[in-house]
Amino acid sequence: MTINETQDEIIEEFSLFDDWEEKYEYIIDIGKKLPPLQEQFKTEDNIIKGCQSRVWLHADRDDEKVLFAGDSDAVIVKGLIALLIRVLSGHTAEEIARADLYFIDRIGMKQHLAQTRANGLLAMLKQMKLYAVAYSTMSK
């Protein structure tokens, strides 16, 4: 499934909910389903700078695909990182670096997050793209 196909799927899922309380509950449920990050990756190097809560992001490569794993000590943020992982993990570094993540705006997430959470979401996305750029330069 392409990055855009996954984004479209998420937009469709969120359209099933009538209000933001239900959407927040869905984001929390998504976070609960995120596989736990192995303790060895919960290091200072993997903490996302710019997030109010603690968020760890680990990247690895399998052939040409970049694989992400993450975790957070805040339930809503864990759901947000789970969404980003769902969209970006398993794609090539080039695909990730070029990706336009329109689903965030289309589901209305930016408008419904506190400023600090919105900044954290952008910091998570930026770090994922930085990992992708780093991996793409390593493969050349």
Secondary structure as a PSIPRED ss2 file (coil, helix, strand):
# PSIPRED VFORMAT (PSIPRED V4.0)

   1 M C   1.000  0.000  0.000
   2 T C   1.000  0.000  0.000
   3 I H   0.000  1.000  0.000
   4 N H   0.000  1.000  0.000
   5 E H   0.000  1.000  0.000
   6 T H   0.000  1.000  0.000
   7 Q H   0.000  1.000  0.000
   8 D H   0.000  1.000  0.000
   9 E H   0.000  1.000  0.000
  10 I H   0.000  1.000  0.000
  11 I H   0.000  1.000  0.000
  12 E H   0.000  1.000  0.000
  13 E H   0.000  1.000  0.000
  14 F H   0.000  1.000  0.000
  15 S H   0.000  1.000  0.000
  16 L C   1.000  0.000  0.000
  17 F C   1.000  0.000  0.000
  18 D C   1.000  0.000  0.000
  19 D C   1.000  0.000  0.000
  20 W H   0.000  1.000  0.000
  21 E H   0.000  1.000  0.000
  22 E H   0.000  1.000  0.000
  23 K H   0.000  1.000  0.000
  24 Y H   0.000  1.000  0.000
  25 E H   0.000  1.000  0.000
  26 Y H   0.000  1.000  0.000
  27 I H   0.000  1.000  0.000
  28 I H   0.000  1.000  0.000
  29 D H   0.000  1.000  0.000
  30 I H   0.000  1.000  0.000
  31 G H   0.000  1.000  0.000
  32 K H   0.000  1.000  0.000
  33 K C   1.000  0.000  0.000
  34 L C   1.000  0.000  0.000
  35 P C   1.000  0.000  0.000
  36 P C   1.000  0.000  0.000
  37 L C   1.000  0.000  0.000
  38 Q C   1.000  0.000  0.000
  39 E H   0.000  1.000  0.000
  40 Q H   0.000  1.000  0.000
  41 F H   0.000  1.000  0.000
  42 K C   1.000  0.000  0.000
  43 T C   1.000  0.000  0.000
  44 E H   0.000  1.000  0.000
  45 D H   0.000  1.000  0.000
  46 N H   0.000  1.000  0.000
  47 I E   0.000  0.000  1.000
  48 I C   1.000  0.000  0.000
  49 K C   1.000  0.000  0.000
  50 G C   1.000  0.000  0.000
  51 C C   1.000  0.000  0.000
  52 Q C   1.000  0.000  0.000
  53 S C   1.000  0.000  0.000
  54 R C   1.000  0.000  0.000
  55 V E   0.000  0.000  1.000
  56 W E   0.000  0.000  1.000
  57 L E   0.000  0.000  1.000
  58 H E   0.000  0.000  1.000
  59 A E   0.000  0.000  1.000
  60 D E   0.000  0.000  1.000
  61 R E   0.000  0.000  1.000
  62 D E   0.000  0.000  1.000
  63 D C   1.000  0.000  0.000
  64 E C   1.000  0.000  0.000
  65 K E   0.000  0.000  1.000
  66 V E   0.000  0.000  1.000
  67 L E   0.000  0.000  1.000
  68 F E   0.000  0.000  1.000
  69 A E   0.000  0.000  1.000
  70 G E   0.000  0.000  1.000
  71 D E   0.000  0.000  1.000
  72 S E   0.000  0.000  1.000
  73 D C   1.000  0.000  0.000
  74 A C   1.000  0.000  0.000
  75 V H   0.000  1.000  0.000
  76 I H   0.000  1.000  0.000
  77 V H   0.000  1.000  0.000
  78 K H   0.000  1.000  0.000
  79 G H   0.000  1.000  0.000
  80 L H   0.000  1.000  0.000
  81 I H   0.000  1.000  0.000
  82 A H   0.000  1.000  0.000
  83 L H   0.000  1.000  0.000
  84 L H   0.000  1.000  0.000
  85 I H   0.000  1.000  0.000
  86 R H   0.000  1.000  0.000
  87 V H   0.000  1.000  0.000
  88 L H   0.000  1.000  0.000
  89 S C   1.000  0.000  0.000
  90 G C   1.000  0.000  0.000
  91 H E   0.000  0.000  1.000
  92 T E   0.000  0.000  1.000
  93 A H   0.000  1.000  0.000
  94 E H   0.000  1.000  0.000
  95 E H   0.000  1.000  0.000
  96 I H   0.000  1.000  0.000
  97 A H   0.000  1.000  0.000
  98 R H   0.000  1.000  0.000
  99 A C   1.000  0.000  0.000
 100 D C   1.000  0.000  0.000
 101 L C   1.000  0.000  0.000
 102 Y C   1.000  0.000  0.000
 103 F H   0.000  1.000  0.000
 104 I H   0.000  1.000  0.000
 105 D H   0.000  1.000  0.000
 106 R H   0.000  1.000  0.000
 107 I C   1.000  0.000  0.000
 108 G C   1.000  0.000  0.000
 109 M H   0.000  1.000  0.000
 110 K H   0.000  1.000  0.000
 111 Q H   0.000  1.000  0.000
 112 H H   0.000  1.000  0.000
 113 L C   1.000  0.000  0.000
 114 A C   1.000  0.000  0.000
 115 Q H   0.000  1.000  0.000
 116 T H   0.000  1.000  0.000
 117 R H   0.000  1.000  0.000
 118 A H   0.000  1.000  0.000
 119 N H   0.000  1.000  0.000
 120 G H   0.000  1.000  0.000
 121 L H   0.000  1.000  0.000
 122 L H   0.000  1.000  0.000
 123 A H   0.000  1.000  0.000
 124 M H   0.000  1.000  0.000
 125 L H   0.000  1.000  0.000
 126 K H   0.000  1.000  0.000
 127 Q H   0.000  1.000  0.000
 128 M H   0.000  1.000  0.000
 129 K H   0.000  1.000  0.000
 130 L H   0.000  1.000  0.000
 131 Y H   0.000  1.000  0.000
 132 A H   0.000  1.000  0.000
 133 V H   0.000  1.000  0.000
 134 A H   0.000  1.000  0.000
 135 Y H   0.000  1.000  0.000
 136 S H   0.000  1.000  0.000
 137 T H   0.000  1.000  0.000
 138 M H   0.000  1.000  0.000
 139 S C   1.000  0.000  0.000
 140 K C   1.000  0.000  0.000
